[in-house]
């Protein structure tokens, strides 16, 4: 499971993204958490788009 989260996301609080990631890990799913502190609900900057 890939969870992508931006700290400025007003739709989904950061805590919920972390909880989704932790739940996947606890269930044994291969999981990654990708965090963008300067992004919101959408990844808009070109540099972060490449990472995404």
C-alpha positions in Angstrom: 0.0 0.0 0.0 1.3 3.4 -0.9 0.2 6.3 1.3 1.0 9.7 0.0 0.3 12.7 2.2 1.0 16.4 2.3 1.1 18.4 5.5 -1.1 21.1 4.1 -3.9 18.7 3.2 -7.2 20.1 4.7 -9.3 17.2 3.4 -7.5 14.4 5.2 -5.6 15.1 8.5 -2.1 13.8 8.7 -3.0 11.5 11.6 -5.4 9.6 9.4 -2.7 9.0 6.7 -0.3 7.7 9.3 -3.0 5.5 10.8 -3.8 4.0 7.4 -0.1 3.3 6.9 0.3 1.7 10.4 -2.8 -0.4 9.9 -1.4 -1.8 6.6 2.0 -2.5 8.3 0.3 -4.3 11.2 -1.6 -6.5 8.7 1.7 -7.4 7.0 1.1 -5.6 3.8 4.1 -4.2 1.9 3.7 -0.5 2.6 5.4 2.8 2.0 4.6 6.3 3.4 5.5 9.2 1.2 5.3 12.6 2.9 5.4 16.0 1.3 5.5 18.8 4.0 4.9 21.6 1.4 2.1 19.9 -0.5 -1.7 19.8 0.1 -4.2 17.2 -1.1 -2.5 17.3 -4.6 1.1 17.0 -5.5 1.6 20.1 -7.6 5.3 21.0 -7.6 7.3 19.4 -10.5 10.1 18.2 -8.2 7.7 16.4 -5.9 5.8 15.0 -9.0 9.0 13.3 -10.1 9.4 11.7 -6.6 5.8 10.7 -6.6 
